[in-house]
Each structure stands twice: as C-alpha cells, then as structure tokens.
Amino acid sequence: MNKNKRAKLEKKGWTVGSPDKFLGLSPEESAYIELKIALGEFMQQKRKEKRLTQIQVAELIHSGQSRVAKMEKAEKSVSVDLMIRSLFAMGTTKKELSKVLNN
C-alpha cells in the first residue's frame, strides 16, 4: 500500500496492518498458513502442468473433485498430509516438494 493511501486511511481512524496482526496469529500459525497456501498453489500448478482435470486427480487419489478443489484453495478442512500425498500421487518428487517448502 502506498504511503498516501495509508496516511488517508489512518487519518480517518482506520488501523493498517498485516493479516497476521488483524487475526492475532502467532508466527507459527502464520507460517503454517503460508505453507498450506504454497502447497495448494503448487498442487494446482502441477495438475495443470500434467494437463489433468480436478476429476482426474480425484480419481488418482480416490477422492472427489470438490476435495481436490479445496486442496488447491488450501481450505481449512484439508490436511497438509493429504495435500502432500496427493502431490506424490501426481508424480511430484521430494526435490520439487522441498523447493516449495523452502520458499
């Protein structure tokens, strides 16, 4: 956000800060959420790279298309374990996964 916009908002009584501060997240919670989002984005990227539909991925992991959509959007109801297992099922290597985890 640029300085002028921030100043105008603060002048009107708004508090400008990060989502972590707004939600009261600990550094650990914030890191977990960022990790989950990165996994979801990578999962979608990998699926598209392999030219698979969500339905095809769902069949591959013995799940439903809506579950795959939720994984790609990193929804709260989806476990990191399921996301990682699904990535491996799509052919992701440990090296590729480590790059996602280290970004």
C-alpha positions in Angstrom: 0.0 0.0 0.0 1.4 3.4 -0.9 2.1 5.9 1.8 -0.6 8.4 0.8 -3.3 5.9 0.8 -2.1 4.6 4.2 -2.0 8.1 5.6 -5.5 8.9 4.4 -6.9 5.7 6.0 -5.1 6.3 9.3 -6.4 9.9 9.3 -9.9 8.6 9.1 -9.4 6.3 12.1 -8.5 3.1 10.3 -5.7 0.8 11.5 -3.5 -0.5 8.8 -1.6 -3.7 9.4 -0.9 -7.2 8.4 -3.5 -10.1 8.3 -1.4 -11.8 11.0 -1.9 -8.9 13.3 -5.5 -8.5 12.5 -6.3 -12.1 13.1 -4.0 -12.4 16.1 -1.9 -15.2 14.6 1.3 -16.4 16.1 4.4 -16.7 13.9 3.9 -20.5 13.9 0.2 -20.2 12.8 1.2 -17.7 10.1 4.0 -20.0 8.8 1.6 -22.9 8.7 -1.0 -21.0 6.7 1.7 -19.8 4.3 2.9 -23.3 3.8 -0.6 -24.6 3.1 -1.2 -21.9 0.6 2.1 -22.7 -1.2 1.2 -26.4 -1.3 -2.2 -25.6 -2.7 -0.8 -23.3 -5.4 1.9 -25.9 -6.3 -0.7 -28.6 -6.5 -2.8 -26.6 -9.0 0.4 -25.8 -11.0 1.4 -29.4 -11.1 -2.1 -30.6 -12.1 -2.1 -28.1 -15.0 1.4 -28.9 -16.0 0.4 -32.6 -16.3 -2.8 -31.5 -18.1 -5.0 -33.2 -15.6 -8.5 -32.1 -14.6 -9.6 -32.0 -11.0 -11.7 -35.0 -11.7 -8.7 -37.0 -13.0 -6.7 -36.1 -9.9 -9.6 -37.1 -7.7 -9.7 -40.5 -9.4 -6.0 -40.8 -8.9 -6.2 -40.2 -5.2 -9.5 -42.0 -4.7 -11.3 -38.8 -3.6 -13.8 -36.3 -5.1 -13.4 -33.4 -7.4 -14.6 -31.0 -4.7 -11.8 -32.2 -2.3 -9.2 -31.5 -5.0 -10.6 -28.0 -5.4 -10.4 -27.5 -1.7 -6.8 -28.6 -1.6 -5.9 -26.2 -4.4 -7.5 -23.4 -2.4 -5.8 -24.6 0.8 -9.1 -24.7 2.7 -9.1 -25.3 6.4 -10.8 -28.7 6.2 -7.9 -30.2 4.1 -4.9 -31.6 5.9 -1.3 -30.9 4.8 -0.8 -34.7 4.9 -3.5 -35.2 2.2 -2.0 -32.4 0.1 1.5 -33.9 0.2 0.2 -37.5 -0.5 -1.8 -36.1 -3.5 1.3 -34.3 -4.8 3.3 -37.5 -4.7 0.4 -39.4 -6.4 0.7 -36.8 -9.3 4.4 -37.6 -9.6 6.0 -34.8 -7.5 9.5 -35.6 -6.4 10.9 -35.0 -3.0 13.2 -32.4 -4.6 10.3 -30.5 -6.1 8.4 -30.6 -2.8 11.5 -29.3 -0.9 11.6 -26.3 -3.2 8.0 -25.5 -2.3 8.7 -25.9 1.4 11.8 -23.8 1.3 10.3 -20.7 -0.5 
